[in-house]
Amino acid sequence: MGQWDIMSEHLVRREEPPPGISSFTKIRLGWISPEQAVLVKPGETTYASLSPLSKKGEKLVVKIPLKGNRYYLVENRQPLGYDRILPDSGLLILKVDPNAPEGYGTAKIMDADPKSPRFSRATFRLDRPTRNLFLDKEANIAVIPLWSEGDSLGVLITTPNQSEDALKAALVIQERKARHPDPREKVRRVTDECIARFKSFDFKACR
């Protein structure tokens, strides 16, 4: 996991504090309760709002079970608290294989930008065109990072078949929010309606 977990790499930059701890390690330590995890099965479509992993929050991680006891973890990493020294920020996706020997890929980062050194741009972000969609077609899973709501960050878990419409709708909302940070009542009403339709998974109507 490189710089995203102190158990993997002990520093991001010399003479600065160490990196924080991933959801994988926090779950093992008992620092994330079952109530703070959102379980989504492959093939399902679910919206979740994740608090920054370094802060206390109602929901901290999405868990997606796979075959063979493997699973994905989706977490919101922001430069806050113990995570204040990070190489990047956004949604981090881990693939966990409990059957792998310790130190040989028990938890691996699904790198959003494999060309970046040391997982320095590993997170998925709606505002980065090459990093706004994670697909596992074999497992029938798509993960789309969404817009921020306060400190929390939205995430959509869906299927590859729905991912194109969902991503286009998410980008429409992102563009409207960026263009109208303090919108007039009519603009705000239309945007809120679009978000409501998105969260009910009517992506085409939102667009």
C-alpha positions in Angstrom: 0.0 0.0 0.0 3.0 2.3 -0.2 2.5 5.7 1.5 -1.1 5.0 2.3 -0.5 3.0 5.5 2.2 3.3 8.1 2.4 -0.5 8.2 3.4 -0.5 4.6 5.7 2.5 4.3 6.8 4.6 7.3 7.0 8.1 5.7 5.8 10.2 2.8 8.5 12.9 3.1 11.5 13.1 5.4 11.3 15.2 8.5 7.5 15.1 8.4 5.0 13.0 10.3 4.3 9.5 9.0 1.3 8.6 6.9 -2.0 7.5 8.4 -3.7 4.1 8.6 -5.8 2.5 6.0 -9.3 1.1 6.6 -7.9 -2.4 6.3 -5.6 -1.9 9.2 -8.2 0.0 11.2 -10.7 -2.8 10.8 -8.1 -5.3 12.0 -7.4 -3.1 15.1 -11.1 -2.8 15.8 -11.1 0.9 15.2 -14.0 0.7 12.6 -17.2 -0.7 13.9 -19.5 -2.8 11.7 -22.0 0.1 11.8 -19.5 2.4 10.1 -19.2 0.1 7.1 -21.5 0.0 4.1 -21.8 -3.5 2.6 -22.6 -3.6 -1.1 -22.8 -6.8 -3.1 -21.6 -7.0 -6.7 -24.4 -6.2 -9.1 -26.1 -3.8 -6.6 -26.3 0.0 -7.0 -25.7 2.0 -3.8 -24.9 5.6 -3.0 -22.9 6.2 0.1 -21.4 9.3 1.8 -18.1 8.6 3.5 -16.5 10.7 6.2 -12.8 11.2 6.0 -11.1 8.1 7.3 -9.0 10.0 9.8 -12.1 11.5 11.5 -14.9 10.0 13.4 -18.0 9.6 11.2 -21.2 7.7 10.7 -19.8 5.8 7.6 -16.1 5.3 7.0 -15.8 2.5 4.5 -17.6 0.6 1.8 -17.0 -3.2 1.7 -17.7 -5.1 -1.5 -17.4 -8.9 -1.1 -15.8 -11.0 -3.9 -15.4 -14.7 -4.5 -12.9 -16.7 -2.4 -13.3 -14.5 0.8 -11.7 -11.6 -1.1 -13.2 -8.1 -1.0 -12.8 -4.5 -1.9 -12.6 -1.6 0.6 -13.4 2.0 -0.5 -12.3 4.8 1.8 -12.2 8.6 1.7 -8.7 9.9 2.4 -8.2 13.6 3.1 -5.3 15.5 4.6 -6.8 15.8 8.0 -5.8 14.6 11.5 -3.4 11.7 11.3 -3.8 11.7 7.5 -2.5 15.3 7.2 0.6 14.0 5.3 -0.7 12.2 2.2 0.6 12.0 -1.3 -2.9 12.7 -2.7 -6.6 12.8 -1.7 -9.8 11.3 -2.8 -11.3 7.8 -2.9 -8.8 5.0 -2.3 -9.8 1.5 -3.3 -8.1 -1.6 -1.7 -8.4 -5.2 -2.8 -8.0 -7.6 0.2 -7.1 -11.3 0.0 -7.1 -12.7 3.5 -5.6 -16.0 2.2 -2.5 -14.3 0.9 0.6 -14.7 3.1 1.4 -11.7 5.3 3.5 -9.2 3.3 2.6 -10.8 0.0 -0.4 -8.8 -1.1 -2.9 -9.2 1.7 -4.1 -5.7 0.8 -3.3 -4.0 -2.5 -4.2 -0.6 -3.8 -6.1 -0.3 -7.0 -4.0 2.4 -8.4 -6.0 5.1 -10.3 -2.8 6.2 -12.0 -0.3 3.3 -12.3 2.2 5.6 -14.0 2.7 7.7 -10.9 5.5 6.7 -8.6 4.9 5.2 -5.2 1.1 5.4 -5.5 1.4 9.2 -5.5 -1.9 9.6 -7.5 -3.6 6.5 -6.5 -7.0 7.9 -5.5 -10.1 8.1 -7.7 -11.5 11.6 -8.2 -14.5 13.0 -10.1 -12.5 16.1 -11.2 -9.7 14.0 -12.8 -10.9 12.7 -16.3 -8.5 9.7 -16.2 -9.3 8.8 -12.6 -13.0 9.1 -12.2 -14.1 5.5 -12.7 -13.0 2.1 -11.4 -14.2 -1.0 -13.2 -14.0 -4.7 -12.4 -16.1 -6.2 -15.2 -15.4 -9.8 -14.2 -16.9 -9.1 -10.7 -19.7 -6.8 -12.2 -18.5 -3.8 -10.2 -18.1 -0.1 -11.0 -17.0 2.5 -8.5 -17.5 6.2 -9.2 -16.2 9.0 -6.9 -18.7 11.8 -6.5 -18.8 15.4 -5.2 -18.1 16.6 -1.7 -20.8 17.4 0.8 -19.0 19.2 3.6 -16.1 17.0 4.7 -17.8 13.8 3.3 -17.3 12.5 -0.1 -19.9 10.6 -2.1 -19.4 7.3 -3.9 -21.6 5.3 -6.2 -21.2 1.5 -6.4 -22.9 0.2 -9.4 -22.5 -2.1 -12.4 -20.3 -1.6 -15.5 -23.5 -1.5 -17.6 -24.8 1.5 -15.7 -21.5 3.2 -15.2 -21.5 5.3 -18.4 -24.8 7.0 -17.7 -24.0 7.4 -14.0 -20.6 9.0 -14.6 -22.1 11.4 -17.2 -24.8 12.4 -14.7 -22.2 12.9 -11.9 -20.1 15.1 -14.2 -23.2 17.3 -14.9 -23.7 17.8 -11.2 -20.0 18.5 -10.6 -20.0 21.1 -13.4 -23.1 22.8 -12.0 -21.8 22.9 -8.5 -18.5 24.4 -9.8 -20.2 26.9 -12.0 -22.7 28.1 -9.4 -21.0 27.9 -5.9 -23.7 30.3 -4.6 -26.5 29.7 -7.0 -29.8 31.6 -7.4 -32.9 29.8 -6.0 -34.0 28.5 -9.4 -30.5 27.1 -10.2 -30.2 25.6 -6.8 -33.6 23.9 -7.1 -32.7 22.3 -10.5 -29.4 21.1 -9.1 -31.0 19.7 -6.0 -33.6 17.9 -8.2 -30.8 16.4 -10.3 -28.9 15.2 -7.2 -32.1 13.7 -5.9 -32.7 11.8 -9.2 -29.1 10.7 -9.1 -29.4 9.3 -5.6 -32.5 7.4 -6.7 -30.4 6.0 -9.6 -32.4 7.7 -12.4 -29.2 8.8 -14.1 -30.7 9.7 -17.5 -33.4 11.9 -16.0 -30.7 13.7 -14.0 -28.7 14.4 -17.2 
